[in-house]
Amino acid sequence: MNGLMMGQPLLVSALLTHAQRHHGEQEIVSRRVEGDIHRYRFVDLARRSRQLANALRQLGLGDDDRVATLAWNGYRHLELYYAVSGSGRVLHTLNPRLHPDQLRWIAEHAQDRALFFDLSFLPQVEAIASLLPGIKAFVAMTDRAHMPATSKVPGLLCYEELLADASDTFEWPALDEQRASSLCYTSGTTGNPKGVLYSHRSTVLHTWAAALPDSLNCSSRDAILPVVPMFHVNAWGLPYVACMVGAKLVLPGPGLDGKSLHELFEAEQVTLSAGVPTVWQGLLNHVDANKLTFSSMRRTIIGGAACPPAMMKAFQERHEVQVLHAWGMTELSPVGTVCALKGRQLDLPDGERAAIQLKQGRAVFGVDMKIVGADGAELPWDGRQSGELMVRGPWIVARYLNDEGAGPLVDGWFPTGDVATIDADGFMQITDRSKDVIKSGGEWIGSIDLENIAMSHPAVAMAACIGVAHPKWDERPLLVVVRKPGASVTREELLAFYEGKIAKWWTPDDVAFVDGIPLGATGKMLKNKLRDTFKDHRLP
């Protein structure tokens, strides 16, 4: 017997409609690329999103067309979040930190049909515009007064003029909730980036779970400032959460330095923020150097990389800001676990409580997880035995975009590539990664790409790239090189060899020359042995 309840679809547009009806006067504050602070309300967001939905139709974009963005966290980017997905198209957030060649490859693979960009990223767009024949429209996200003069972007359109020419009357279509809503690419695997295609249903369910008290704990009483970029797994879902709960949303734009962030925290009375450790280190350095405090911020979500114990101590003991350690992946939309303490753990001694908080936390409702050994058998939750972390749930990837081979799932579970323990209370802790990518400042660096470039140098016989500890960026790449017999090449020459071939921040920090690189029985490089050899290597 089936239930007799309404079959109302779960749609991204419903989040915006709810915010307009029930929290219409709530503020959205943005630091703009143009340099000023912009303010408007949820009711304005809804109106302009409807105008933008009409403008997308006038641009000739059809159902399911992919609309790419290269943009900071700001109100225009937020309008694209809702107008694109709500109208039945697919929002594709491009990461501007990638090399132009990677951006071009991803845009072609996604079959993007329009590209909206902030003025900061005009050079990247100029570098790839002529190489993207599938793009029907390039749109600069600004007004006529700030439009750039460029001959390298054909038919460049002005965002504000598009909206001004469009009606604000638009009925959000009743889409199938399984329809695609947005697209993000992950470089957390070897080889080419993979597209993770979210649905309306998965996005709304993820938003509900992320807002829960034992998750990110968001409400209409919060002022949320996502430092994590809107091009990085949809800012961990916070632009959707703010609409669902009616929270004030503060968007920092390009101002991610400690001074700019602190000024915005104080001026807008931010209560909750989220970002990777490297950003928080800059903020703490600024605050401590200038003897400043936080008058309103009470919680910060730290993910993307492990939170250093000293950082957690600084936030919680010096500034009375609770740290919520979290873990996720692009394939998880991204929230998988959050380290919210259980009631009986609140009164534990400081050291015991801190040890729990340094773990990545408990699975939020909707995420099931387990750890398995080398034989695939599930391991006990004893906090000691470690195994590969496997997850499943309604907002976890089943297949990658355009993947013609076998899907990534193993018996219905997604293998994360992380090695972890889980204790008896369900708190998960990452202990290692089975992947050979390097995580720097919350962003992945593909070691194979760096090795291939190094081995294309005429003096290099073999090269391996590994991550070594860095006090600010968590990890940075170290290139380990075997020279060809009789050949000569210096550290400086090898590092200069990367110029123009990769994003600058991917360039290794150092080079170590060795006589040989350990190989396994199948000829694969044993990077675990290299990591052990260079675990104490001091980067310059």
Helices and strands as residue ranges (DSSP letters): H 12-23, E 27-31, E 37-41, H 42-58, E 66-70, H 75-86, E 90-93, H 100-110, E 112-117, G 119-121, H 122-128, G 129-131, E 137-140, G 144-146, E 157-158, H 159-164, E 180-186, E 194-199, H 200-211, E 223-226, G 234-237, H 238-245, E 248-251, H 258-268, E 272-275, H 277-289, E 299-302, H 309-313, I 314-318, E 322-328, G 330-332, E 335-338, G 343-345, H 350-357, E 362-363, E 368-372, E 387-392, E 414-422, E 428-433, E 438-440, E 443-445, H 447-455, E 460-470, E 474-483, H 491-496, G 504-506, E 510-513, H 527-533
